[in-house]
Amino acid sequence: MITFRLEAAGEAGLIYDLVHQTFGQEAEAILVEDLCKDGDALISIVALDDDIIVGHILFSDIPVGTSKNLLRGAALAPLSVSAAHKDEGIGGGLIMQGLRECRKHGVQVVLVLGDPDYYGRFDFSSSLADELDSPYQGDSFLALELEPGVLEGITGNVLYPNAFKKLD
Ligand SMILES: CC(C)(COP(=O)(O)OP(=O)(O)OC[C@H]1O[C@@H](n2cnc3c(N)ncnc32)[C@H](O)[C@@H]1OP(=O)(O)O)[C@@H](O)C(=O)NCCC(=O)NCCS
């Protein structure tokens, strides 16, 4: 049975290995490591099959400066599900658990760079992100309002943590 919970102490190495294997390269695993090291990580959730970590999601603090005010944002990245457990709803479960935690932390906007078809299932939209200036502008740059209407009629600027620069 698959369960979800916040990352526990001592699991960083297991998460590194999972992310590395899932993406087939180290860049995203290093991203997780750097975000945690730099103090930018906000929420880290694992999916467990019995006691084995088979999925992981990270949300980082990402301030969104807007024409009206400064919004509390979270960047969803990366999301990893072990190849052996694809299409079992684990990715979706991690996203839903993560959004629940984001709400508890007072996050107003969540941003992700990802497939619009996949993240659209969770109401992420590229049109919501259209007026937000970021290094990742385009169809895959998606936003979700956790506070309804918070992005309406504003222009803004997304300040990605330094760790993301290594991905460029
Ligand atoms: C993308 C990923 C997180 C999905 O996890 P998952 O647990 O298999 O996803 P779920 O079980 O929640 O959802 C499966 C559904 O999403 C669809 N889906 C999976 N990846 C998709 C993508 N990139 N684009 C569109 N749809 C996708 C599947 O076809 C499936 O559709 P169905 O419900 O109609 O059968 C996982 O495949 C993965 O870790 N991939 C490698 C790393 C990656 O690309 N991460 C995301 C970017 S940060």
The ligand as a Gaussian input file, in Angstrom:
#p B3LYP/6-31G(d) Opt

LIG

0 1
 C        5.685000      12.482000     -14.557000
 C        5.588000      11.573000     -13.330000
 C        5.888000      12.362000     -12.067000
 C        4.139000      11.047000     -13.263000
 O        3.995000      10.242000     -12.092000
 P        2.922000       9.065000     -12.005000
 O        2.852000       8.616000     -10.607000
 O        3.236000       8.050000     -13.039000
 O        1.609000       9.863000     -12.442000
 P        0.114000       9.557000     -12.009000
 O       -0.035000       8.097000     -11.739000
 O       -0.301000      10.530000     -10.987000
 O       -0.650000       9.960000     -13.329000
 C       -0.573000       9.088000     -14.429000
 C       -1.305000       9.727000     -15.597000
 O       -0.576000      10.910000     -16.010000
 C       -0.168000      10.749000     -17.360000
 N        1.152000      11.372000     -17.498000
 C        2.304000      10.987000     -16.909000
 N        3.313000      11.797000     -17.305000
 C        2.763000      12.700000     -18.153000
 C        3.279000      13.771000     -18.909000
 N        4.576000      14.100000     -18.852000
 N        2.405000      14.475000     -19.667000
 C        1.091000      14.161000     -19.751000
 N        0.546000      13.150000     -19.041000
 C        1.371000      12.417000     -18.272000
 C       -0.130000       9.248000     -17.592000
 O       -0.248000       8.939000     -18.949000
 C       -1.343000       8.789000     -16.792000
 O       -2.512000       9.051000     -17.507000
 P       -3.893000       8.248000     -17.237000
 O       -4.327000       8.592000     -15.839000
 O       -4.825000       8.800000     -18.261000
 O       -3.566000       6.804000     -17.406000
 C        6.550000      10.367000     -13.425000
 O        6.296000       9.696000     -14.615000
 C        8.025000      10.736000     -13.354000
 O        8.604000      10.767000     -12.281000
 N        8.642000      11.020000     -14.531000
 C       10.049000      11.358000     -14.628000
 C       10.376000      12.677000     -13.966000
 C        9.503000      13.818000     -14.462000
 O        9.325000      14.038000     -15.659000
 N        8.935000      14.577000     -13.495000
 C        7.979000      15.641000     -13.767000
 C        8.639000      16.929000     -14.081000
 S        9.263000      17.757000     -12.645000

